Amino acid sequence: MAAFNKFNSFVEALAEKVHNLGSDQLVVALCNAANAPVAGNSQLSNLTTIAYTNLSSRNITTASSAQSSGTYKLTLTDLVLTASGTVAGFRYVVIYNDTATNDELIGWYDYTSDLVLLNGETLTINFDDSAGVLTLA
């Protein structure tokens, strides 16, 4: 499973009410190895993404956004991307907040090499139900 990396700006954006992780629409964007996200990126316009013409919905469903004993956990439903034609190579799966004014970035997964989806192929993005995508304590 690819490891989650957070964007530095996410911490400030969370503290300044940019994100409502319980209700905002989170979406994935895909970048190839030549256009790697870096921790200093802050909004979707900072990234060069691949074309999504041949790809199913990239909208993420929030399964749970809650705290228990002072620890908050965001759990997302696994997302299945389905190709309806060839989807260009991508290595990075980026989570961003589509509800936020500037499509602020949250974090990304690095799959370590480019993936290509051919017509009818799928990729399941496992958001780690047990640990959650992120926890705040």
Secondary structure as the mmCIF struct_conf table of DSSP 4:
data_model
#
loop_
_struct_conf.conf_type_id
_struct_conf.id
_struct_conf.beg_label_comp_id
_struct_conf.beg_label_asym_id
_struct_conf.beg_label_seq_id
_struct_conf.end_label_comp_id
_struct_conf.end_label_asym_id
_struct_conf.end_label_seq_id
HELX_LH_PP_P HELX_LH_PP_P1 ALA A 2 ALA A 3
STRN STRN1 PHE A 4 LYS A 6
HELX_RH_AL_P HELX_RH_AL_P1 ASN A 8 ALA A 15
TURN_TY1_P TURN_TY1_P1 GLU A 16 LYS A 17
TURN_TY1_P TURN_TY1_P2 LEU A 21 SER A 23
BEND BEND1 ASP A 24 ASP A 24
STRN STRN2 LEU A 26 CYS A 31
HELX_RH_3T_P HELX_RH_3T_P1 ALA A 33 ASN A 35
TURN_TY1_P TURN_TY1_P3 ALA A 39 GLY A 40
STRN STRN3 GLN A 43 GLN A 43
HELX_RH_3T_P HELX_RH_3T_P2 LEU A 44 ASN A 46
BEND BEND2 LEU A 47 LEU A 47
TURN_TY1_P TURN_TY1_P4 THR A 53 ASN A 54
STRN STRN4 LEU A 55 LEU A 55
STRN STRN5 ASN A 59 ASN A 59
HELX_LH_PP_P HELX_LH_PP_P2 ILE A 60 THR A 61
STRN STRN6 THR A 62 SER A 68
TURN_TY1_P TURN_TY1_P5 SER A 69 GLY A 70
STRN STRN7 THR A 71 LEU A 76
STRN STRN8 LEU A 79 THR A 82
STRN STRN9 ALA A 83 ALA A 83
BEND BEND3 SER A 84 GLY A 85
STRN STRN10 VAL A 87 ASN A 97
BEND BEND4 ASP A 98 ALA A 100
TURN_TY1_P TURN_TY1_P6 THR A 101 ASN A 102
STRN STRN11 GLU A 104 GLU A 104
STRN STRN12 LEU A 105 LEU A 117
TURN_TY1_P TURN_TY1_P7 ASN A 119 GLY A 120
STRN STRN13 THR A 122 ILE A 125
TURN_TY1_P TURN_TY1_P8 ASP A 129 ALA A 131
BEND BEND5 VAL A 133 VAL A 133
STRN STRN14 LEU A 134 LEU A 136
#
